[in-house]
Amino acid sequence: MTDKKFEELLKEAVEQCAEKEWEEISQKSKKIRYKPSKEFEEKMENLYQKESCHNNFIGDEQTKSKSQLKDTKSEKRYFHK
């Protein structure tokens, strides 16, 4: 066997082993999942509730101001005609 053939066979064997190992590692990593602690989940839930309440308040203010603007525009049109 020549040195070139031996090197080619060795490269192929190493690549095949590396592919098999990589597949095994990827399969194991799919099974492992992170589960957050209860404290962390509670903190995130509280933050979400605070943020959603704040956003709802801002949204209400924006819609009120828009509707008030529409009313004033229609009143101006009515009085000008």
NUVEX-587885 format. One record per residue (C-alpha): residue number from 1; x, y, z. Coordinates in Angstrom, 2 decimals, padded with zeros to 5 digits. Example, Ala and Ser with C-alpha at 12.3 -4.5 7.8 and 13.67 -1.06 7.14 Angstrom:
% residues 2
{pos->1; px->012.30; py->-004.50; pz->007.80} .
{pos->2; px->013.67; py->-001.06; pz->007.14} .
***
This chain:
% residues 81
{pos->1; px->000.00; py->000.00; pz->000.00} .
{pos->2; px->001.37; py->003.38; pz->-000.94} .
{pos->3; px->001.56; py->006.32; pz->001.42} .
{pos->4; px->-001.05; py->008.31; pz->-000.56} .
{pos->5; px->-003.62; py->005.50; pz->-000.44} .
{pos->6; px->-002.97; py->005.01; pz->003.26} .
{pos->7; px->-003.46; py->008.74; pz->003.91} .
{pos->8; px->-006.71; py->008.76; pz->001.91} .
{pos->9; px->-008.08; py->005.73; pz->003.78} .
{pos->10; px->-007.05; py->007.27; pz->007.09} .
{pos->11; px->-008.80; py->010.56; pz->006.23} .
{pos->12; px->-011.99; py->008.72; pz->005.23} .
{pos->13; px->-011.98; py->006.69; pz->008.45} .
{pos->14; px->-011.45; py->009.79; pz->010.58} .
{pos->15; px->-014.23; py->011.66; pz->008.76} .
{pos->16; px->-016.65; py->008.76; pz->009.22} .
{pos->17; px->-015.86; py->008.51; pz->012.93} .
{pos->18; px->-016.24; py->012.25; pz->013.34} .
{pos->19; px->-019.62; py->012.20; pz->011.57} .
{pos->20; px->-020.87; py->009.36; pz->013.78} .
{pos->21; px->-019.71; py->011.13; pz->016.94} .
{pos->22; px->-021.30; py->014.39; pz->015.80} .
{pos->23; px->-024.62; py->012.64; pz->015.15} .
{pos->24; px->-024.53; py->011.07; pz->018.63} .
{pos->25; px->-023.76; py->014.41; pz->020.26} .
{pos->26; px->-026.51; py->016.19; pz->018.34} .
{pos->27; px->-029.04; py->013.50; pz->019.30} .
{pos->28; px->-028.08; py->013.83; pz->022.97} .
{pos->29; px->-028.29; py->017.62; pz->022.85} .
{pos->30; px->-031.82; py->017.43; pz->021.43} .
{pos->31; px->-032.90; py->015.41; pz->024.46} .
{pos->32; px->-031.44; py->017.90; pz->026.95} .
{pos->33; px->-033.77; py->020.83; pz->027.53} .
{pos->34; px->-033.42; py->023.75; pz->029.89} .
{pos->35; px->-036.16; py->024.04; pz->032.48} .
{pos->36; px->-036.24; py->027.38; pz->034.31} .
{pos->37; px->-036.74; py->027.51; pz->038.05} .
{pos->38; px->-040.12; py->028.40; pz->039.54} .
{pos->39; px->-038.71; py->031.65; pz->040.94} .
{pos->40; px->-037.54; py->032.70; pz->037.50} .
{pos->41; px->-040.91; py->031.85; pz->035.94} .
{pos->42; px->-042.74; py->033.86; pz->038.62} .
{pos->43; px->-040.48; py->036.88; pz->038.11} .
{pos->44; px->-040.99; py->036.77; pz->034.35} .
{pos->45; px->-044.76; py->036.43; pz->034.78} .
{pos->46; px->-044.84; py->039.45; pz->037.10} .
{pos->47; px->-042.76; py->041.50; pz->034.67} .
{pos->48; px->-045.03; py->040.49; pz->031.81} .
{pos->49; px->-048.15; py->041.49; pz->033.73} .
{pos->50; px->-046.67; py->044.86; pz->034.69} .
{pos->51; px->-045.57; py->045.52; pz->031.13} .
{pos->52; px->-048.91; py->044.52; pz->029.62} .
{pos->53; px->-050.80; py->046.77; pz->032.07} .
{pos->54; px->-048.50; py->049.65; pz->031.19} .
{pos->55; px->-048.96; py->049.03; pz->027.47} .
{pos->56; px->-052.74; py->048.86; pz->027.85} .
{pos->57; px->-052.77; py->052.19; pz->029.65} .
{pos->58; px->-050.67; py->053.83; pz->026.96} .
{pos->59; px->-052.88; py->052.31; pz->024.27} .
{pos->60; px->-056.03; py->053.64; pz->025.94} .
{pos->61; px->-054.56; py->057.13; pz->026.17} .
{pos->62; px->-053.55; py->057.05; pz->022.53} .
{pos->63; px->-056.98; py->055.94; pz->021.36} .
{pos->64; px->-058.70; py->058.57; pz->023.49} .
{pos->65; px->-056.57; py->061.33; pz->022.08} .
{pos->66; px->-057.13; py->060.09; pz->018.53} .
{pos->67; px->-060.89; py->059.90; pz->018.99} .
{pos->68; px->-060.93; py->063.36; pz->020.57} .
{pos->69; px->-058.97; py->064.70; pz->017.62} .
{pos->70; px->-061.48; py->063.18; pz->015.22} .
{pos->71; px->-064.35; py->064.79; pz->017.13} .
{pos->72; px->-062.75; py->068.23; pz->017.05} .
{pos->73; px->-062.08; py->067.94; pz->013.33} .
{pos->74; px->-065.69; py->067.00; pz->012.60} .
{pos->75; px->-066.94; py->069.88; pz->014.78} .
{pos->76; px->-064.73; py->072.34; pz->012.92} .
{pos->77; px->-066.05; py->071.10; pz->009.61} .
{pos->78; px->-069.62; py->071.42; pz->010.82} .
{pos->79; px->-069.19; py->074.98; pz->012.03} .
{pos->80; px->-067.34; py->076.14; pz->008.94} .
{pos->81; px->-070.05; py->074.97; pz->006.55} .
***
